Amino acid sequence: MSTELTAPLSITVRPTILVVDDFDDTRWLLRTWLERRGFRVIEAENGLEAVSEAQSGSPDLIIMDLEMPELDGLGATRQIRELAELAGVPIVAVSAYGAEQFRGLALQAGCNEYVSTPFEPAELERLIRSYVH
């Protein structure tokens, strides 16, 4: 019987991003784009699912649409912020509403950043990487 020791396997942990959007196409585009940049992606299609997926999926960052059925992104963000284990997870609000008023509402609800669509992919990637190392 050999007692030879082998080197441990190298396991690379990919940061997990929760993408929350009620449009399948938007989630697909973001998932594909993020996976190509080395991230693991989990998804939710409304605010209620977002809270549940955030709890079970332990994301490193959340990309949150604001306008969704059942529970909007602001309400989901508030609920996530009430959970001690998720209080420090960065949340980036993404919305077609470019007005400064919506940015203020998102930040007040607990989002760390607000990005208007359409956005520059390079800018979003820089923002994500500033939070997820």
Phi and psi in radians as a Rosetta constraint file:
Dihedral C 1 N 2 CA 2 C 2 CIRCULARHARMONIC -1.439 0.35
Dihedral N 2 CA 2 C 2 N 3 CIRCULARHARMONIC 2.397 0.35
Dihedral C 2 N 3 CA 3 C 3 CIRCULARHARMONIC -1.885 0.35
Dihedral N 3 CA 3 C 3 N 4 CIRCULARHARMONIC 0.312 0.35
Dihedral C 3 N 4 CA 4 C 4 CIRCULARHARMONIC -1.119 0.35
Dihedral N 4 CA 4 C 4 N 5 CIRCULARHARMONIC 2.341 0.35
Dihedral C 4 N 5 CA 5 C 5 CIRCULARHARMONIC -1.613 0.35
Dihedral N 5 CA 5 C 5 N 6 CIRCULARHARMONIC 2.448 0.35
Dihedral C 5 N 6 CA 6 C 6 CIRCULARHARMONIC -1.923 0.35
Dihedral N 6 CA 6 C 6 N 7 CIRCULARHARMONIC 2.686 0.35
Dihedral C 6 N 7 CA 7 C 7 CIRCULARHARMONIC -1.147 0.35
Dihedral N 7 CA 7 C 7 N 8 CIRCULARHARMONIC 2.481 0.35
Dihedral C 7 N 8 CA 8 C 8 CIRCULARHARMONIC -1.135 0.35
Dihedral N 8 CA 8 C 8 N 9 CIRCULARHARMONIC 2.642 0.35
Dihedral C 8 N 9 CA 9 C 9 CIRCULARHARMONIC -1.179 0.35
Dihedral N 9 CA 9 C 9 N 10 CIRCULARHARMONIC 2.463 0.35
Dihedral C 9 N 10 CA 10 C 10 CIRCULARHARMONIC -1.515 0.35
Dihedral N 10 CA 10 C 10 N 11 CIRCULARHARMONIC 2.105 0.35
Dihedral C 10 N 11 CA 11 C 11 CIRCULARHARMONIC -1.971 0.35
Dihedral N 11 CA 11 C 11 N 12 CIRCULARHARMONIC 2.150 0.35
Dihedral C 11 N 12 CA 12 C 12 CIRCULARHARMONIC -1.684 0.35
Dihedral N 12 CA 12 C 12 N 13 CIRCULARHARMONIC 2.150 0.35
Dihedral C 12 N 13 CA 13 C 13 CIRCULARHARMONIC -1.629 0.35
Dihedral N 13 CA 13 C 13 N 14 CIRCULARHARMONIC 2.080 0.35
Dihedral C 13 N 14 CA 14 C 14 CIRCULARHARMONIC -1.555 0.35
Dihedral N 14 CA 14 C 14 N 15 CIRCULARHARMONIC 2.341 0.35
Dihedral C 14 N 15 CA 15 C 15 CIRCULARHARMONIC -1.043 0.35
Dihedral N 15 CA 15 C 15 N 16 CIRCULARHARMONIC 2.503 0.35
Dihedral C 15 N 16 CA 16 C 16 CIRCULARHARMONIC -1.785 0.35
Dihedral N 16 CA 16 C 16 N 17 CIRCULARHARMONIC 2.288 0.35
Dihedral C 16 N 17 CA 17 C 17 CIRCULARHARMONIC -2.077 0.35
Dihedral N 17 CA 17 C 17 N 18 CIRCULARHARMONIC 2.260 0.35
Dihedral C 17 N 18 CA 18 C 18 CIRCULARHARMONIC -1.610 0.35
Dihedral N 18 CA 18 C 18 N 19 CIRCULARHARMONIC 2.084 0.35
Dihedral C 18 N 19 CA 19 C 19 CIRCULARHARMONIC -1.790 0.35
Dihedral N 19 CA 19 C 19 N 20 CIRCULARHARMONIC 2.121 0.35
Dihedral C 19 N 20 CA 20 C 20 CIRCULARHARMONIC -2.060 0.35
Dihedral N 20 CA 20 C 20 N 21 CIRCULARHARMONIC 2.009 0.35
Dihedral C 20 N 21 CA 21 C 21 CIRCULARHARMONIC -2.834 0.35
Dihedral N 21 CA 21 C 21 N 22 CIRCULARHARMONIC 2.484 0.35
Dihedral C 21 N 22 CA 22 C 22 CIRCULARHARMONIC -1.437 0.35
Dihedral N 22 CA 22 C 22 N 23 CIRCULARHARMONIC -0.160 0.35
Dihedral C 22 N 23 CA 23 C 23 CIRCULARHARMONIC -1.686 0.35
Dihedral N 23 CA 23 C 23 N 24 CIRCULARHARMONIC 2.133 0.35
Dihedral C 23 N 24 CA 24 C 24 CIRCULARHARMONIC -0.985 0.35
Dihedral N 24 CA 24 C 24 N 25 CIRCULARHARMONIC -0.749 0.35
Dihedral C 24 N 25 CA 25 C 25 CIRCULARHARMONIC -1.103 0.35
Dihedral N 25 CA 25 C 25 N 26 CIRCULARHARMONIC -0.701 0.35
Dihedral C 25 N 26 CA 26 C 26 CIRCULARHARMONIC -1.146 0.35
Dihedral N 26 CA 26 C 26 N 27 CIRCULARHARMONIC -0.769 0.35
Dihedral C 26 N 27 CA 27 C 27 CIRCULARHARMONIC -1.079 0.35
Dihedral N 27 CA 27 C 27 N 28 CIRCULARHARMONIC -0.753 0.35
Dihedral C 27 N 28 CA 28 C 28 CIRCULARHARMONIC -1.060 0.35
Dihedral N 28 CA 28 C 28 N 29 CIRCULARHARMONIC -0.823 0.35
Dihedral C 28 N 29 CA 29 C 29 CIRCULARHARMONIC -1.063 0.35
Dihedral N 29 CA 29 C 29 N 30 CIRCULARHARMONIC -0.830 0.35
Dihedral C 29 N 30 CA 30 C 30 CIRCULARHARMONIC -1.137 0.35
Dihedral N 30 CA 30 C 30 N 31 CIRCULARHARMONIC -0.748 0.35
Dihedral C 30 N 31 CA 31 C 31 CIRCULARHARMONIC -1.038 0.35
Dihedral N 31 CA 31 C 31 N 32 CIRCULARHARMONIC -0.854 0.35
Dihedral C 31 N 32 CA 32 C 32 CIRCULARHARMONIC -1.068 0.35
Dihedral N 32 CA 32 C 32 N 33 CIRCULARHARMONIC -0.807 0.35
Dihedral C 32 N 33 CA 33 C 33 CIRCULARHARMONIC -1.098 0.35
Dihedral N 33 CA 33 C 33 N 34 CIRCULARHARMONIC -0.793 0.35
Dihedral C 33 N 34 CA 34 C 34 CIRCULARHARMONIC -1.203 0.35
Dihedral N 34 CA 34 C 34 N 35 CIRCULARHARMONIC -0.716 0.35
Dihedral C 34 N 35 CA 35 C 35 CIRCULARHARMONIC -1.088 0.35
Dihedral N 35 CA 35 C 35 N 36 CIRCULARHARMONIC -0.642 0.35
Dihedral C 35 N 36 CA 36 C 36 CIRCULARHARMONIC -1.171 0.35
Dihedral N 36 CA 36 C 36 N 37 CIRCULARHARMONIC -0.328 0.35
Dihedral C 36 N 37 CA 37 C 37 CIRCULARHARMONIC -1.725 0.35
Dihedral N 37 CA 37 C 37 N 38 CIRCULARHARMONIC 0.177 0.35
Dihedral C 37 N 38 CA 38 C 38 CIRCULARHARMONIC 1.638 0.35
Dihedral N 38 CA 38 C 38 N 39 CIRCULARHARMONIC 0.152 0.35
Dihedral C 38 N 39 CA 39 C 39 CIRCULARHARMONIC -1.650 0.35
Dihedral N 39 CA 39 C 39 N 40 CIRCULARHARMONIC 2.644 0.35
Dihedral C 39 N 40 CA 40 C 40 CIRCULARHARMONIC -1.588 0.35
Dihedral N 40 CA 40 C 40 N 41 CIRCULARHARMONIC 2.386 0.35
Dihedral C 40 N 41 CA 41 C 41 CIRCULARHARMONIC -2.139 0.35
Dihedral N 41 CA 41 C 41 N 42 CIRCULARHARMONIC 2.330 0.35
Dihedral C 41 N 42 CA 42 C 42 CIRCULARHARMONIC -2.079 0.35
Dihedral N 42 CA 42 C 42 N 43 CIRCULARHARMONIC 2.777 0.35
Dihedral C 42 N 43 CA 43 C 43 CIRCULARHARMONIC -2.322 0.35
Dihedral N 43 CA 43 C 43 N 44 CIRCULARHARMONIC 2.715 0.35
Dihedral C 43 N 44 CA 44 C 44 CIRCULARHARMONIC -2.530 0.35
Dihedral N 44 CA 44 C 44 N 45 CIRCULARHARMONIC 2.514 0.35
Dihedral C 44 N 45 CA 45 C 45 CIRCULARHARMONIC -1.854 0.35
Dihedral N 45 CA 45 C 45 N 46 CIRCULARHARMONIC 0.064 0.35
Dihedral C 45 N 46 CA 46 C 46 CIRCULARHARMONIC -2.757 0.35
Dihedral N 46 CA 46 C 46 N 47 CIRCULARHARMONIC 3.034 0.35
Dihedral C 46 N 47 CA 47 C 47 CIRCULARHARMONIC -1.122 0.35
Dihedral N 47 CA 47 C 47 N 48 CIRCULARHARMONIC -0.641 0.35
Dihedral C 47 N 48 CA 48 C 48 CIRCULARHARMONIC -1.113 0.35
Dihedral N 48 CA 48 C 48 N 49 CIRCULARHARMONIC -0.780 0.35
Dihedral C 48 N 49 CA 49 C 49 CIRCULARHARMONIC -1.121 0.35
Dihedral N 49 CA 49 C 49 N 50 CIRCULARHARMONIC -0.604 0.35
Dihedral C 49 N 50 CA 50 C 50 CIRCULARHARMONIC -1.053 0.35
Dihedral N 50 CA 50 C 50 N 51 CIRCULARHARMONIC -0.784 0.35
Dihedral C 50 N 51 CA 51 C 51 CIRCULARHARMONIC -1.115 0.35
Dihedral N 51 CA 51 C 51 N 52 CIRCULARHARMONIC -0.788 0.35
Dihedral C 51 N 52 CA 52 C 52 CIRCULARHARMONIC -1.117 0.35
Dihedral N 52 CA 52 C 52 N 53 CIRCULARHARMONIC -0.822 0.35
Dihedral C 52 N 53 CA 53 C 53 CIRCULARHARMONIC -1.153 0.35
Dihedral N 53 CA 53 C 53 N 54 CIRCULARHARMONIC -0.608 0.35
Dihedral C 53 N 54 CA 54 C 54 CIRCULARHARMONIC -1.113 0.35
Dihedral N 54 CA 54 C 54 N 55 CIRCULARHARMONIC -0.695 0.35
Dihedral C 54 N 55 CA 55 C 55 CIRCULARHARMONIC -1.208 0.35
Dihedral N 55 CA 55 C 55 N 56 CIRCULARHARMONIC -0.763 0.35
Dihedral C 55 N 56 CA 56 C 56 CIRCULARHARMONIC -1.492 0.35
Dihedral N 56 CA 56 C 56 N 57 CIRCULARHARMONIC -0.481 0.35
Dihedral C 56 N 57 CA 57 C 57 CIRCULARHARMONIC -1.658 0.35
Dihedral N 57 CA 57 C 57 N 58 CIRCULARHARMONIC -0.164 0.35
Dihedral C 57 N 58 CA 58 C 58 CIRCULARHARMONIC 0.785 0.35
Dihedral N 58 CA 58 C 58 N 59 CIRCULARHARMONIC 1.031 0.35
Dihedral C 58 N 59 CA 59 C 59 CIRCULARHARMONIC -1.219 0.35
Dihedral N 59 CA 59 C 59 N 60 CIRCULARHARMONIC 2.711 0.35
Dihedral C 59 N 60 CA 60 C 60 CIRCULARHARMONIC -1.524 0.35
Dihedral N 60 CA 60 C 60 N 61 CIRCULARHARMONIC -0.331 0.35
Dihedral C 60 N 61 CA 61 C 61 CIRCULARHARMONIC -2.800 0.35
Dihedral N 61 CA 61 C 61 N 62 CIRCULARHARMONIC 2.619 0.35
Dihedral C 61 N 62 CA 62 C 62 CIRCULARHARMONIC -2.152 0.35
Dihedral N 62 CA 62 C 62 N 63 CIRCULARHARMONIC 2.265 0.35
Dihedral C 62 N 63 CA 63 C 63 CIRCULARHARMONIC -1.790 0.35
Dihedral N 63 CA 63 C 63 N 64 CIRCULARHARMONIC 2.007 0.35
Dihedral C 63 N 64 CA 64 C 64 CIRCULARHARMONIC -2.033 0.35
Dihedral N 64 CA 64 C 64 N 65 CIRCULARHARMONIC 2.046 0.35
Dihedral C 64 N 65 CA 65 C 65 CIRCULARHARMONIC -1.234 0.35
Dihedral N 65 CA 65 C 65 N 66 CIRCULARHARMONIC 2.632 0.35
Dihedral C 65 N 66 CA 66 C 66 CIRCULARHARMONIC -1.643 0.35
Dihedral N 66 CA 66 C 66 N 67 CIRCULARHARMONIC -0.644 0.35
Dihedral C 66 N 67 CA 67 C 67 CIRCULARHARMONIC -1.705 0.35
Dihedral N 67 CA 67 C 67 N 68 CIRCULARHARMONIC 1.852 0.35
Dihedral C 67 N 68 CA 68 C 68 CIRCULARHARMONIC -2.569 0.35
Dihedral N 68 CA 68 C 68 N 69 CIRCULARHARMONIC 2.749 0.35
Dihedral C 68 N 69 CA 69 C 69 CIRCULARHARMONIC -1.313 0.35
Dihedral N 69 CA 69 C 69 N 70 CIRCULARHARMONIC 2.882 0.35
Dihedral C 69 N 70 CA 70 C 70 CIRCULARHARMONIC 1.264 0.35
Dihedral N 70 CA 70 C 70 N 71 CIRCULARHARMONIC -0.921 0.35
Dihedral C 70 N 71 CA 71 C 71 CIRCULARHARMONIC -2.698 0.35
Dihedral N 71 CA 71 C 71 N 72 CIRCULARHARMONIC 2.108 0.35
Dihedral C 71 N 72 CA 72 C 72 CIRCULARHARMONIC -1.276 0.35
Dihedral N 72 CA 72 C 72 N 73 CIRCULARHARMONIC 3.018 0.35
Dihedral C 72 N 73 CA 73 C 73 CIRCULARHARMONIC -1.117 0.35
Dihedral N 73 CA 73 C 73 N 74 CIRCULARHARMONIC -0.561 0.35
Dihedral C 73 N 74 CA 74 C 74 CIRCULARHARMONIC -1.170 0.35
Dihedral N 74 CA 74 C 74 N 75 CIRCULARHARMONIC -0.789 0.35
Dihedral C 74 N 75 CA 75 C 75 CIRCULARHARMONIC -1.124 0.35
Dihedral N 75 CA 75 C 75 N 76 CIRCULARHARMONIC -0.714 0.35
Dihedral C 75 N 76 CA 76 C 76 CIRCULARHARMONIC -1.114 0.35
Dihedral N 76 CA 76 C 76 N 77 CIRCULARHARMONIC -0.729 0.35
Dihedral C 76 N 77 CA 77 C 77 CIRCULARHARMONIC -1.068 0.35
Dihedral N 77 CA 77 C 77 N 78 CIRCULARHARMONIC -0.787 0.35
Dihedral C 77 N 78 CA 78 C 78 CIRCULARHARMONIC -1.036 0.35
Dihedral N 78 CA 78 C 78 N 79 CIRCULARHARMONIC -0.755 0.35
Dihedral C 78 N 79 CA 79 C 79 CIRCULARHARMONIC -1.152 0.35
Dihedral N 79 CA 79 C 79 N 80 CIRCULARHARMONIC -0.714 0.35
Dihedral C 79 N 80 CA 80 C 80 CIRCULARHARMONIC -1.103 0.35
Dihedral N 80 CA 80 C 80 N 81 CIRCULARHARMONIC -0.706 0.35
Dihedral C 80 N 81 CA 81 C 81 CIRCULARHARMONIC -1.155 0.35
Dihedral N 81 CA 81 C 81 N 82 CIRCULARHARMONIC -0.388 0.35
Dihedral C 81 N 82 CA 82 C 82 CIRCULARHARMONIC -1.366 0.35
Dihedral N 82 CA 82 C 82 N 83 CIRCULARHARMONIC -0.228 0.35
Dihedral C 82 N 83 CA 83 C 83 CIRCULARHARMONIC -1.602 0.35
Dihedral N 83 CA 83 C 83 N 84 CIRCULARHARMONIC 2.045 0.35
Dihedral C 83 N 84 CA 84 C 84 CIRCULARHARMONIC -0.949 0.35
Dihedral N 84 CA 84 C 84 N 85 CIRCULARHARMONIC -0.715 0.35
Dihedral C 84 N 85 CA 85 C 85 CIRCULARHARMONIC -1.241 0.35
Dihedral N 85 CA 85 C 85 N 86 CIRCULARHARMONIC -0.237 0.35
Dihedral C 85 N 86 CA 86 C 86 CIRCULARHARMONIC -2.013 0.35
Dihedral N 86 CA 86 C 86 N 87 CIRCULARHARMONIC 0.041 0.35
Dihedral C 86 N 87 CA 87 C 87 CIRCULARHARMONIC -1.017 0.35
Dihedral N 87 CA 87 C 87 N 88 CIRCULARHARMONIC -0.545 0.35
Dihedral C 87 N 88 CA 88 C 88 CIRCULARHARMONIC -1.685 0.35
Dihedral N 88 CA 88 C 88 N 89 CIRCULARHARMONIC 0.029 0.35
Dihedral C 88 N 89 CA 89 C 89 CIRCULARHARMONIC -1.292 0.35
Dihedral N 89 CA 89 C 89 N 90 CIRCULARHARMONIC 2.172 0.35
Dihedral C 89 N 90 CA 90 C 90 CIRCULARHARMONIC -1.129 0.35
Dihedral N 90 CA 90 C 90 N 91 CIRCULARHARMONIC 2.404 0.35
Dihedral C 90 N 91 CA 91 C 91 CIRCULARHARMONIC -2.149 0.35
Dihedral N 91 CA 91 C 91 N 92 CIRCULARHARMONIC 2.168 0.35
Dihedral C 91 N 92 CA 92 C 92 CIRCULARHARMONIC -1.898 0.35
Dihedral N 92 CA 92 C 92 N 93 CIRCULARHARMONIC 2.002 0.35
Dihedral C 92 N 93 CA 93 C 93 CIRCULARHARMONIC -1.377 0.35
Dihedral N 93 CA 93 C 93 N 94 CIRCULARHARMONIC 2.355 0.35
Dihedral C 93 N 94 CA 94 C 94 CIRCULARHARMONIC -2.210 0.35
Dihedral N 94 CA 94 C 94 N 95 CIRCULARHARMONIC 2.187 0.35
Dihedral C 94 N 95 CA 95 C 95 CIRCULARHARMONIC -2.691 0.35
Dihedral N 95 CA 95 C 95 N 96 CIRCULARHARMONIC 2.692 0.35
Dihedral C 95 N 96 CA 96 C 96 CIRCULARHARMONIC -1.339 0.35
Dihedral N 96 CA 96 C 96 N 97 CIRCULARHARMONIC -0.222 0.35
Dihedral C 96 N 97 CA 97 C 97 CIRCULARHARMONIC -1.404 0.35
Dihedral N 97 CA 97 C 97 N 98 CIRCULARHARMONIC 1.841 0.35
Dihedral C 97 N 98 CA 98 C 98 CIRCULARHARMONIC -1.526 0.35
Dihedral N 98 CA 98 C 98 N 99 CIRCULARHARMONIC -0.081 0.35
Dihedral C 98 N 99 CA 99 C 99 CIRCULARHARMONIC -1.134 0.35
Dihedral N 99 CA 99 C 99 N 100 CIRCULARHARMONIC 2.536 0.35
Dihedral C 99 N 100 CA 100 C 100 CIRCULARHARMONIC -1.041 0.35
Dihedral N 100 CA 100 C 100 N 101 CIRCULARHARMONIC -0.475 0.35
Dihedral C 100 N 101 CA 101 C 101 CIRCULARHARMONIC -1.055 0.35
Dihedral N 101 CA 101 C 101 N 102 CIRCULARHARMONIC -0.746 0.35
Dihedral C 101 N 102 CA 102 C 102 CIRCULARHARMONIC -1.218 0.35
Dihedral N 102 CA 102 C 102 N 103 CIRCULARHARMONIC -0.613 0.35
Dihedral C 102 N 103 CA 103 C 103 CIRCULARHARMONIC -1.046 0.35
Dihedral N 103 CA 103 C 103 N 104 CIRCULARHARMONIC -0.804 0.35
Dihedral C 103 N 104 CA 104 C 104 CIRCULARHARMONIC -1.074 0.35
Dihedral N 104 CA 104 C 104 N 105 CIRCULARHARMONIC -0.736 0.35
Dihedral C 104 N 105 CA 105 C 105 CIRCULARHARMONIC -1.113 0.35
Dihedral N 105 CA 105 C 105 N 106 CIRCULARHARMONIC -0.713 0.35
Dihedral C 105 N 106 CA 106 C 106 CIRCULARHARMONIC -1.135 0.35
Dihedral N 106 CA 106 C 106 N 107 CIRCULARHARMONIC -0.793 0.35
Dihedral C 106 N 107 CA 107 C 107 CIRCULARHARMONIC -1.154 0.35
Dihedral N 107 CA 107 C 107 N 108 CIRCULARHARMONIC -0.684 0.35
Dihedral C 107 N 108 CA 108 C 108 CIRCULARHARMONIC -1.122 0.35
Dihedral N 108 CA 108 C 108 N 109 CIRCULARHARMONIC -0.604 0.35
Dihedral C 108 N 109 CA 109 C 109 CIRCULARHARMONIC -1.263 0.35
Dihedral N 109 CA 109 C 109 N 110 CIRCULARHARMONIC -0.337 0.35
Dihedral C 109 N 110 CA 110 C 110 CIRCULARHARMONIC 2.166 0.35
Dihedral N 110 CA 110 C 110 N 111 CIRCULARHARMONIC 0.053 0.35
Dihedral C 110 N 111 CA 111 C 111 CIRCULARHARMONIC -1.240 0.35
Dihedral N 111 CA 111 C 111 N 112 CIRCULARHARMONIC 2.593 0.35
Dihedral C 111 N 112 CA 112 C 112 CIRCULARHARMONIC -1.487 0.35
Dihedral N 112 CA 112 C 112 N 113 CIRCULARHARMONIC -0.559 0.35
Dihedral C 112 N 113 CA 113 C 113 CIRCULARHARMONIC -2.533 0.35
Dihedral N 113 CA 113 C 113 N 114 CIRCULARHARMONIC 2.832 0.35
Dihedral C 113 N 114 CA 114 C 114 CIRCULARHARMONIC -2.318 0.35
Dihedral N 114 CA 114 C 114 N 115 CIRCULARHARMONIC 2.239 0.35
Dihedral C 114 N 115 CA 115 C 115 CIRCULARHARMONIC -2.169 0.35
Dihedral N 115 CA 115 C 115 N 116 CIRCULARHARMONIC 2.211 0.35
Dihedral C 115 N 116 CA 116 C 116 CIRCULARHARMONIC -1.490 0.35
Dihedral N 116 CA 116 C 116 N 117 CIRCULARHARMONIC 2.492 0.35
Dihedral C 116 N 117 CA 117 C 117 CIRCULARHARMONIC -1.687 0.35
Dihedral N 117 CA 117 C 117 N 118 CIRCULARHARMONIC 2.600 0.35
Dihedral C 117 N 118 CA 118 C 118 CIRCULARHARMONIC -1.259 0.35
Dihedral N 118 CA 118 C 118 N 119 CIRCULARHARMONIC 2.587 0.35
Dihedral C 118 N 119 CA 119 C 119 CIRCULARHARMONIC -2.049 0.35
Dihedral N 119 CA 119 C 119 N 120 CIRCULARHARMONIC 2.807 0.35
Dihedral C 119 N 120 CA 120 C 120 CIRCULARHARMONIC -1.417 0.35
Dihedral N 120 CA 120 C 120 N 121 CIRCULARHARMONIC 2.117 0.35
Dihedral C 120 N 121 CA 121 C 121 CIRCULARHARMONIC -0.940 0.35
Dihedral N 121 CA 121 C 121 N 122 CIRCULARHARMONIC -0.702 0.35
Dihedral C 121 N 122 CA 122 C 122 CIRCULARHARMONIC -1.105 0.35
Dihedral N 122 CA 122 C 122 N 123 CIRCULARHARMONIC -0.661 0.35
Dihedral C 122 N 123 CA 123 C 123 CIRCULARHARMONIC -1.166 0.35
Dihedral N 123 CA 123 C 123 N 124 CIRCULARHARMONIC -0.757 0.35
Dihedral C 123 N 124 CA 124 C 124 CIRCULARHARMONIC -1.122 0.35
Dihedral N 124 CA 124 C 124 N 125 CIRCULARHARMONIC -0.713 0.35
Dihedral C 124 N 125 CA 125 C 125 CIRCULARHARMONIC -1.105 0.35
Dihedral N 125 CA 125 C 125 N 126 CIRCULARHARMONIC -0.731 0.35
Dihedral C 125 N 126 CA 126 C 126 CIRCULARHARMONIC -1.077 0.35
Dihedral N 126 CA 126 C 126 N 127 CIRCULARHARMONIC -0.721 0.35
Dihedral C 126 N 127 CA 127 C 127 CIRCULARHARMONIC -1.106 0.35
Dihedral N 127 CA 127 C 127 N 128 CIRCULARHARMONIC -0.837 0.35
Dihedral C 127 N 128 CA 128 C 128 CIRCULARHARMONIC -1.035 0.35
Dihedral N 128 CA 128 C 128 N 129 CIRCULARHARMONIC -0.823 0.35
Dihedral C 128 N 129 CA 129 C 129 CIRCULARHARMONIC -1.187 0.35
Dihedral N 129 CA 129 C 129 N 130 CIRCULARHARMONIC -0.384 0.35
Dihedral C 129 N 130 CA 130 C 130 CIRCULARHARMONIC -1.229 0.35
Dihedral N 130 CA 130 C 130 N 131 CIRCULARHARMONIC -0.408 0.35
Dihedral C 130 N 131 CA 131 C 131 CIRCULARHARMONIC -1.739 0.35
Dihedral N 131 CA 131 C 131 N 132 CIRCULARHARMONIC -0.581 0.35
Dihedral C 131 N 132 CA 132 C 132 CIRCULARHARMONIC -1.963 0.35
Dihedral N 132 CA 132 C 132 N 133 CIRCULARHARMONIC 2.024 0.35
